[in-house]
Amino acid sequence: MASATDATIVAVYDNAGDARAAVDELKSAGFGSDRIYVSSEAGAETTSAPQHTHHEGGIKGWFKSLFGSEEHEHVRGYQTAVDAGRTIVSVDVADANVDRVSDILNRYSPIDVHSEDIGSAKGVATSNVYDSGYQGSESDRLNAREELGLPVVEEDLKIGKRTVQRGGVRVYSRFSEKPVEEDVRLREEHVRVDRQPVNRPATEADFRSGRDQVIEVAEYAEEPVVAKEARVVEEVRVSKDATERTQRVSDTVRRSDVEVENLNASNLNASNTNVGNAGRDDYRSSDTGTTAAARSATTGVNDYDTDYRRHFAATYPVGDYEDYAPAYRYGSEVANDPRYRGRSYDEIEPELRQDYARRYPNSAWERMKDSIRYGWDKVTGKAHSASTSR
């Protein structure tokens, strides 16, 4: 098969009209006719020229190409449907389009070809998903003793450190000016010339001093002289002090756990129907971890089933035990959970209430809390029989 095809989805319809409506919607959604196969009581046909060899050879050739053999266990159901006048529609799709194609096919009320009475299963969506080059369903592989695994993914919280700026100090150095005034006393000299009238006889000395004589007298004055002297009057030093503190970091991490449940005949049939509807298994995860799950698969909570039934009969006057069985199992599983080991039930009850509401949103805690507590006490050794239950 071409690499673009990863899976083949098969649906059986009670009448050709529903099948044709499903095919028309598939084409409207962009799926080519060469990927769609339609069979009816008149014989196998494709909606257009086939590109895959499994569309050739009529209905038997289609069975052989899809299941690997005309003798495969699923062939009988499909052959019975064809003989009864039902119409088979198969679509080759990539993995990314499996859910989209399944939704379209399921909208037109396919029937369950694996039911004992095909006519009684009207309205049950059975769009079965097969891997490319069909290698068998999940249950086929388990019966063939091949190993299948579900990954358990757990997140770890890793705490690191980084340096971020939260503040700081910027120091500026600049010059500014301001006016300064100061008083200073200054001395000035002034020459004064006085003329005085004199009347006396002239002497020889007067004649000597009067010949071309010059007298000069200088005047002096003081004026202010300004000088500046720079002095360092203060120093500003910048330094840092480092301190350490402890901070608690809180976050959530995810973990995918696997819950293993023993199957009896009734829920095994229900499981097969669910595989037909969705084309894949759907396991409910729990918070008890793979250790508790493995214990449940071997010795497990079913070892206490008889005592749980006695407790149920003594505690609840009306109701169905199967409605309360998940609560008993939940109490047993959390008793084995390492997170709660060594702690009292009263201490962890608020946590269990929240966890139970998340895992079983359609089941009320107040209604089931006695069953949960009894499952806890049974595993922890605080309850020995239904007669001593709380």
VOGU-3710 file (C-alpha; in Angstrom, 3 decimals, decimal comma):
1> masatdativ> 0,000/0,000/0,000  1,226/3,505/-0,723  2,963/5,367/2,034  0,215/8,012/2,108  -2,177/5,360/3,466  -1,555/4,387/7,075  -4,919/2,847/7,957  -8,150/1,492/6,501  -11,432/2,395/8,214  -14,378/0,042/7,622
11> avydnagdar> -18,082/0,650/8,345  -21,172/-1,456/7,539  -24,551/0,189/6,865  -28,021/-1,302/6,974  -28,980/0,300/3,687  -27,199/1,683/0,659  -28,704/5,141/1,178  -26,835/5,680/4,452  -23,655/4,360/2,866  -24,023/6,693/-0,111
21> aavdelksag> -24,665/9,676/2,170  -21,502/8,861/4,134  -19,494/8,565/0,907  -20,851/11,898/-0,363  -19,806/13,655/2,838  -16,365/12,072/2,641  -15,948/13,436/-0,872  -17,167/16,863/0,232  -14,573/16,753/3,011  -11,824/16,329/0,424
31> fgsdriyvss> -11,237/12,567/0,450  -10,720/11,323/-3,101  -12,846/8,656/-4,721  -9,763/6,523/-5,287  -9,508/6,119/-1,492  -13,117/5,025/-0,964  -14,410/1,471/-1,488  -18,108/0,541/-1,511  -19,538/-3,008/-1,668  -23,155/-4,233/-1,770
41> eagaettsap> -25,150/-7,354/-2,281  -24,700/-6,978/-6,040  -20,965/-7,345/-5,659  -17,992/-5,192/-4,770  -17,365/-1,931/-6,547  -15,284/1,207/-6,066  -16,501/4,748/-6,471  -13,825/5,295/-9,136  -10,868/3,562/-10,724  -8,979/1,847/-7,894
51> qhthheggik> -5,377/2,693/-7,130  -4,875/-0,170/-4,672  -4,767/-3,832/-5,480  -7,023/-4,662/-2,517  -9,898/-3,046/-4,440  -9,664/-5,712/-7,124  -11,061/-9,213/-7,167  -14,556/-8,536/-5,823  -15,630/-8,860/-2,215  -13,506/-11,953/-1,563
61> gwfkslfgse> -10,440/-10,241/-2,958  -11,195/-7,266/-0,740  -11,475/-9,520/2,343  -8,171/-11,208/1,505  -6,313/-7,933/0,938  -7,667/-6,393/4,139  -7,399/-9,323/6,564  -4,616/-11,275/4,892  -6,824/-14,316/4,431  -10,377/-15,206/3,468
71> ehehvrgyqt> -10,493/-17,418/6,580  -9,878/-14,617/9,069  -12,276/-14,525/12,031  -13,664/-11,094/11,053  -14,512/-12,182/7,482  -17,584/-14,123/8,619  -19,212/-11,044/10,131  -18,641/-8,929/7,039  -19,684/-11,724/4,682  -22,889/-12,185/6,692
81> avdagrtivs> -23,571/-8,468/6,407  -23,069/-8,525/2,634  -25,282/-11,619/2,274  -27,981/-9,819/4,300  -27,954/-6,899/1,862  -25,852/-4,528/3,928  -23,332/-2,161/2,354  -19,658/-1,966/3,331  -17,700/1,285/3,046  -13,956/1,388/3,567
91> vdvadanvdr> -11,643/4,393/3,376  -7,855/4,455/3,071  -6,519/7,331/5,170  -3,393/8,668/6,769  -3,125/8,454/10,558  -3,800/12,191/10,885  -7,283/11,759/9,330  -8,434/8,637/11,206  -10,584/10,485/13,759  -12,051/12,789/11,141
101> vsdilnrysp> -13,123/9,935/8,830  -14,439/7,887/11,780  -16,651/10,792/12,860  -18,125/11,117/9,375  -18,844/7,388/9,062  -20,378/7,201/12,535  -22,850/10,001/11,760  -24,778/7,704/9,409  -25,561/4,909/11,918  -23,284/1,998/10,941
111> idvhsedigs> -24,100/-1,400/12,433  -22,014/-3,832/14,495  -21,100/-6,745/12,237  -19,607/-8,667/15,181  -22,936/-8,859/16,998  -24,630/-12,251/17,149  -27,718/-10,645/15,646  -26,713/-7,991/13,156  -30,222/-6,628/12,942  -30,365/-5,961/16,685
121> akgvatsnvy> -27,263/-3,764/16,610  -28,582/-0,937/14,487  -27,218/2,463/15,340  -23,994/1,145/16,885  -20,998/2,833/15,281  -18,437/0,177/14,281  -15,894/1,981/12,163  -13,011/-0,415/12,718  -9,524/0,951/12,141  -6,924/-1,377/10,642
131> dsgyqgsesd> -3,254/-0,669/10,147  -1,893/-0,533/6,622  -1,422/-4,066/5,332  -3,734/-5,261/8,125  -1,777/-7,148/10,799  -4,707/-7,899/13,095  -6,562/-5,969/15,778  -5,150/-5,229/19,231  -6,941/-8,244/20,681  -5,612/-10,408/17,799
141> rlnareelgl> -2,083/-9,384/18,667  -2,548/-10,051/22,354  -3,955/-13,500/21,591  -0,892/-14,130/19,406  1,214/-13,403/22,521  2,880/-10,369/21,004  3,951/-7,746/23,546  2,164/-4,399/23,594  3,133/-1,482/25,745  1,652/1,736/27,033
151> pvveedlkig> 4,252/4,393/27,800  4,318/5,872/31,298  5,411/9,479/30,931  6,502/11,453/33,971  7,668/15,045/34,098  10,510/16,129/36,373  10,765/19,637/37,801  14,205/21,114/37,133  15,046/24,346/38,964  17,761/26,635/37,626
161> krtvqrggvr> 18,896/30,205/38,260  19,341/33,247/36,099  20,532/36,784/36,843  18,041/39,566/36,268  18,404/43,301/36,971  16,088/44,434/39,734  17,442/47,993/40,269  20,692/49,922/40,723  22,334/53,295/41,388  23,664/55,766/38,812
171> vysrfsekpv> 26,114/58,388/40,200  26,683/61,616/38,234  29,623/64,056/38,604  29,109/67,572/37,201  30,219/71,187/37,919  27,809/73,915/38,866  28,335/77,649/39,446  27,011/80,002/42,104  27,718/83,716/42,724  29,911/84,624/45,702
181> eedvrlreeh> 30,264/88,121/47,216  32,757/89,420/49,792  33,664/92,948/51,009  37,303/94,175/50,877  38,741/97,556/51,944  40,853/99,292/49,290  43,264/102,329/49,773  43,608/105,112/47,235  46,096/108,070/47,082  45,192/111,516/45,737
191> vrvdrqpvnr> 47,739/114,411/45,104  46,572/117,715/46,316  48,129/120,938/45,008  47,642/124,062/47,159  48,500/127,578/46,111  49,184/130,039/48,944  49,851/133,743/48,450  53,328/134,813/49,740  54,870/138,289/49,995  58,538/138,222/50,863
201> pateadfrsg> 61,760/139,271/49,268  63,239/136,694/46,825  66,529/135,169/47,686  69,262/133,590/45,623  67,839/130,238/46,530  64,484/131,180/45,114  66,154/131,983/41,829  67,945/128,645/41,747  64,796/126,608/42,346  62,780/128,460/39,849
211> rdqvievaey> 64,860/127,508/36,841  63,226/124,724/34,757  62,285/122,625/37,763  59,767/119,792/37,473  58,079/118,110/40,382  56,190/114,835/39,876  54,094/113,225/42,542  52,501/109,785/41,792  49,062/108,666/43,068  48,571/105,005/44,084
221> aeepvvakea> 45,393/103,023/44,732  44,533/99,422/45,721  42,205/97,261/43,612  40,803/93,787/44,348  42,639/90,752/42,991  40,609/87,469/42,755  42,305/84,089/42,841  40,678/80,597/43,026  41,955/77,470/44,721  40,251/74,067/44,159
231> rvveevrvsk> 40,128/71,734/47,144  38,626/68,233/47,501  36,092/68,440/50,290  34,249/65,039/49,897  34,550/61,666/48,140  31,603/59,527/46,932  32,411/55,808/46,765  30,132/53,193/45,085  30,262/49,515/46,097  27,875/46,463/46,280
241> datertqrvs> 26,933/44,045/49,032  25,516/40,599/48,076  23,075/38,621/50,204  21,434/35,221/49,663  17,888/34,091/50,366  15,921/30,862/49,988  12,767/30,891/47,864  10,295/28,023/47,502  9,336/27,290/43,896  5,960/25,580/43,321
251> dtvrrsdvev> 4,700/24,083/40,077  2,871/21,003/38,785  4,287/18,064/36,870  2,314/15,534/34,891  2,507/11,761/34,904  0,667/9,265/32,749  -0,097/6,110/34,683  -1,724/2,903/33,560  -4,553/1,192/35,408  -4,902/-2,521/34,775
261> enlnasnlna> -8,385/-3,980/35,215  -9,271/-7,651/35,101  -11,912/-8,350/32,475  -14,857/-10,673/32,970  -17,125/-11,859/30,205  -19,513/-8,889/30,417  -17,012/-6,048/30,308  -14,906/-7,926/27,734  -17,849/-7,727/25,306  -18,255/-4,065/26,149
271> sntnvgnagr> -14,543/-3,540/25,483  -14,844/-5,159/22,038  -17,729/-2,835/21,182  -15,674/0,198/22,235  -12,752/-0,946/20,075  -15,141/-1,186/17,148  -16,519/2,299/17,758  -13,258/4,150/18,192  -10,775/1,862/16,421  -8,407/1,931/19,345
281> ddyrssdtgt> -8,250/0,947/23,056  -9,018/3,542/25,699  -7,467/2,840/29,095  -8,348/4,947/32,095  -5,260/6,341/33,823  -4,838/6,399/37,548  -2,467/7,995/40,033  -1,381/4,760/41,675  1,613/4,067/39,427  2,702/0,963/37,567
291> taaarsattg> 3,612/-0,896/40,767  0,065/-0,799/42,131  -1,292/-1,537/38,658  0,844/-4,643/38,322  -0,272/-5,767/41,770  -3,892/-5,270/40,751  -3,357/-7,409/37,665  -2,006/-10,381/39,654  -3,167/-10,596/43,243  -4,881/-7,195/43,262
301> vndydtdyrr> -8,061/-5,853/44,699  -10,096/-8,674/43,214  -8,743/-10,868/46,040  -11,056/-8,874/48,304  -14,048/-8,905/45,971  -16,019/-11,376/48,053  -15,510/-9,335/51,210  -16,359/-6,137/49,338  -19,646/-7,684/48,263  -20,461/-8,626/51,859
311> hfaatypvgd> -19,640/-5,101/52,978  -21,816/-3,697/50,198  -24,766/-5,882/51,177  -24,425/-4,854/54,825  -23,914/-1,130/54,141  -26,195/-0,299/51,238  -29,799/-1,565/51,428  -30,437/-0,705/47,769  -28,275/-0,374/44,690  -26,062/-2,427/42,409
321> yedyapayry> -22,662/-3,630/43,606  -21,141/-2,991/40,169  -21,829/0,740/40,659  -19,764/0,725/43,864  -17,009/-1,683/42,779  -14,786/1,118/41,295  -14,918/2,921/44,664  -13,750/-0,207/46,532  -10,951/-0,655/43,996  -9,971/2,998/44,273
331> gsevandpry> -9,625/2,723/48,056  -7,451/-0,372/47,687  -5,228/1,237/45,044  -4,519/4,436/46,962  -3,653/2,331/50,018  -0,792/0,891/47,928  0,261/4,285/46,563  3,702/5,312/47,928  2,508/8,926/48,192  0,057/8,017/50,947
341> rgrsydeiep> 2,036/5,295/52,693  2,494/5,917/56,403  -0,196/8,615/56,515  -3,573/8,368/58,202  -6,747/8,250/56,174  -8,133/11,345/57,883  -5,029/13,268/56,847  -5,224/12,376/53,148  -9,020/12,372/52,778  -9,147/15,935/51,291
351> elrqdyarry> -6,569/14,914/48,673  -8,456/11,726/47,836  -11,713/13,646/47,486  -10,181/15,892/44,814  -8,424/13,037/43,041  -11,562/10,885/42,998  -13,647/13,732/41,584  -11,112/14,176/38,806  -10,923/10,486/37,901  -14,620/9,692/38,345
361> pnsawermkd> -16,488/12,921/37,533  -19,830/11,083/37,278  -19,532/9,448/40,704  -20,339/11,413/43,876  -17,791/11,221/46,707  -20,404/11,458/49,453  -22,168/8,452/48,007  -19,023/6,346/47,612  -16,848/7,475/50,526  -17,741/4,513/52,778
371> sirygwdkvt> -16,744/2,073/50,047  -13,486/3,937/49,438  -12,661/3,965/53,147  -13,410/0,259/53,453  -11,110/-0,516/50,490  -8,354/1,506/52,194  -8,861/-0,177/55,548  -8,937/-3,623/53,965  -5,515/-3,212/52,371  -3,944/-1,424/55,345
381> gkahsastsr> -5,191/-4,132/57,718  -7,705/-2,023/59,628  -10,704/-3,954/58,293  -10,743/-7,752/58,592  -14,213/-8,527/57,349  -17,439/-6,896/56,330  -18,834/-7,479/59,823  -16,256/-5,069/61,312  -16,567/-2,403/58,649  -17,154/1,235/59,499
//
